[in-house]
Amino acid sequence: MAWRWPNFQVDAAQLRRGATSKKAYGLLAATSFLESALLPLSVDVIALPMMVGAPKKAMYVAHVALLASVFGGMLGYLIGFAFLETIGQWIISTYGLEAAFAQFQQQATANNMAAATAIFLGAVTPVPFKLVCLGAGILHVNPILFVIAAFAGRALRFYAFALVFVMFGQQMTDWAGRNLKLFSALVIVITILGFVMVAYWPTA
């Protein structure tokens, strides 16, 4: 018997109920925190469906994701700063980030402005944010500079998504409800893209 893709039927009301539940926000915060420090997760997998399901809450979703991500980034920085030989090295080798870290190190060690730029770009792009946080800690980047650059980059990333949903949310909710498979595929592609991009970390 040939395998068939499950015929899920998800409408806007179901998306909205899931997006506004307390459990969803807890999962969002946990995913955003852990993504920045330890695990190969992507907060987009949680945040984007929540914004689709409740466009009017998109800015709040961005607030939660931003704060959790920055706090998780601080943990990632601490791991790189104080636990490189144990946890930090394990994370880098487990996720195959050696080459990407070498490029980040080359870019960020020139001066404070170069470090801030590298952190900011890493926080905005789909590149795994843990790479940026660990790298900044390993290089002993000024912690205040790290927090400012990481906060600015993550804010731009999350609020840009949120603004799109605030402006076009209802249309996107209706579209996602009709095209669940395609929407799910797009979220997965965004997630995978980040891990692909580590091989092409900018050197200039």
N, C-alpha and C positions, 0 to 999 in steps of 0.2 A: 504493500500500500504506500503510495507516494505521500511524502510529508507535505503538509500544507501550513502556510502561515496562519496563526490564530486570527480569527475574524473579530478583533476587538471593536466594540462600538462605544466610543467615548464622545459625549456631547459637551457643550460649553458649561452646562450646569454641573456635571461631574468634575470637570477640570476645576471649576470655581470652588467646589466643596473641598477638594483635595488641597488646593493652593492656600486656602485660608485656615486650615486646621492648625492647632497648636503643635501637633506632632511634625507637621511640615516645616515649621519655623525652627523647631529643635533640630531636625535633621539637616536643615540648611546651615545652621550655625556650626554644628558638629563637622559637617563635610567641609565647610569653608576653613575651619580651624585646622583640621587634620591635613587638608590639601597643602597648606602652607608650611607644614613642618615634617610630616612623616609619611603619609600614604599616597599611592598613585591614584588619587581621586580628582575629579573635576567638579567644582561647585556649579558649573554651568548645567550639569545634568539635573541638578535640583532647582537652581534659580530660574532658568528659562521656562520650564513648565509652570512654575509658580507665577511668573509674570504673565504667561499666556492665560492661565486660569483666572487670575485676578489682576487685570491691568491697573486698576485704581490703587492697588497695593504695591505696585512695582517699585516705587521709591522706598517703601518700607523694607521690601525684600532686599534692595540694594544696601540700605543702612545696615541690616543684620549681617549680610554677607561681607560688607566692608569691615565692620568692627571685628567680626570673628576672624577674618582673613589676616588683619593686621596683628591681632593678638597671637594667632598661630604663627605668623611670620616672626614675631619676637621670640617664640619658642624655637623656631628653626634657626634663628640667629644665635641663640644661646647654645644650641647643639653644635653649630659650627665653631663657635667661639671657644667653648670649654670641653666639648666631647668629640673632637674631630677623630681621634684615633679609635674610638669605639662606635658610637651611634652614627656620627657624621660620615665616616668612611663606609660604613655598612650601607647607608642610604644611597650614597653616590655610586657604589659598585653594584648594588642590587638593581637600581633603575638604569644602569648604563650611562651615567651622566659624566663620566670622566672627561671626555673630549669637550663637552659643552662647558664643564666647569673650567677647563684650561682656557677656553676662549673668554669666558666671563672674567677670569683672573687677569688675562692679558688686557682686557678692555678697562677693568675697574681699578687697576693699581696705579695708573698714571698720576691722578690727583683727585681731590675731593669732587670736582665737577664731573670728571669721568665716572667716578663711582656712583654718584647720584644719578647720572644719565643711564648707566647700565641697570641700576636698580629700578628706576622708573620704567624703562622700556620692558624689563622683565616682568614688571607688575601689570603692564597694560596688555602685552601680547599673550597668546595661548601657551607660551613656554611654561613648563611646570614651575610654579612660583617657589616651590621648595628649593630649587636650584639657586635662585636669587638669594633667598634667606640664608641658606647654608653657606653660600659663597661669601656673602657679606660678613657673616660671623667668622669664617675661616680667615678672611683677609683683615679682620679687626677694623672694619669700616666704622667710623664714628657712629655710635648707636642712635644718636639724635638725628643725624643725617640719614641713616637707614630708615628710621620710622617716618620721617617727613617724606622721603622719596617713595617709600612703599605705600604710604597712605595716599599720596597724590596719584600714583599710578593705578592702584586698586580702585580709588574713587572714580577716576576717569573711565575705567573699564566698566564698573558696575552701573554707574549713573548714565553712561551712554546707552547701555542696553535698556535701562529703566525708562529713559526719555523716549526711546522708540516705542515702547509699549504704552506709555502714557499718551502718546500722540496717535498711535495706530492700533491700540490694544484690542478693541472690539473686533476689528477686521481680522487681526491675527488670531484671536481666540476662535472665531468662527472657522477660519481656515484650518487651524490645528485640529479642531474637532472633526472636521471632514477628512483630514489627511494625516491621521495619527502616525501611520507608518513612515511617511516622508518626514514629518516633523521629528520623530524619534531618530531617524537616520541622520538628520542634520545635526542634532545635538551630539550624537556619537561621533560624527565627523569632526566637529569642533574639538571634542575631547582628544581624539587621536591626533589631530593636527598639532597640538601642543607638544606631544612627545616626538613627532616627526621633526618639528622645528629645532629641537636641541642639536640636531646634526648640522644646522645651518645658522648657528648663533652668530650675529654680526661681529666682525672683527675690526671694523673701522669705528 
